[in-house]
Amino acid sequence: MNFIETSNSIFAQAVRDYHRTDHVDAPIHNPYQAGTIEHDLYLKNWIDTVQWHLEDIIRDPDINPVEALALKRRIDRSNQDRTDLVERIDSYFWELFHEVQPQSGARINTESPAWAIDRLSILHVKLWHMQEQVDRTDVSAEQHDKCVAKMAVLKEQLADMTTSIGQLLEDYAAGTRIMKVYRQMKMYNDPTLNPVLYKK
């Protein structure tokens, strides 16, 4: 199984595992050995799946404002964890490809491979939840049909992303694209860079 097939399999597994309890505070039982890329892929999707549900909860119009603020802080921490993990996955790709000698005319990409993997992980979460909407029996035929159409688009997107990310990794290995990584350098979580924090 190649990397992109492995990623799709692990992402689908993590989404299924989360929904066995379907609770944002359920403990993660990562079946893969710590320090492996498989472990990081499973963790990546678990973070995405939990955050999806946190984003649902915080949009409750009747939510207690104090609870909403606590949830917002949790979502912020989750976003930082997600970014840190994507950068760790990029380090894996960097180790894999940084010694490949680029061919003449090799091109660069608009995003690093791990950020493409990030979008693929989130797509698996979307697919799960759109399927839930397709399976609902308490909605109108019109809404059902709209969800069926959206599901078809998501499946097409999964096929296209699987192909394109696979091709990107092949290009890195062949030297027809240049492996580059740009760290996010987010400023709002850094007390030395966020003026609201460092002016306290």
PyMOL commands that set and color helices and strands:
alter all, ss='L'
color gray80, all
select helices_A, chain A and resi 3-18+37-58+65-97+113-134+141-174+195-198
alter helices_A, ss='H'
color red, helices_A
deselect
rebuild
show_as cartoon
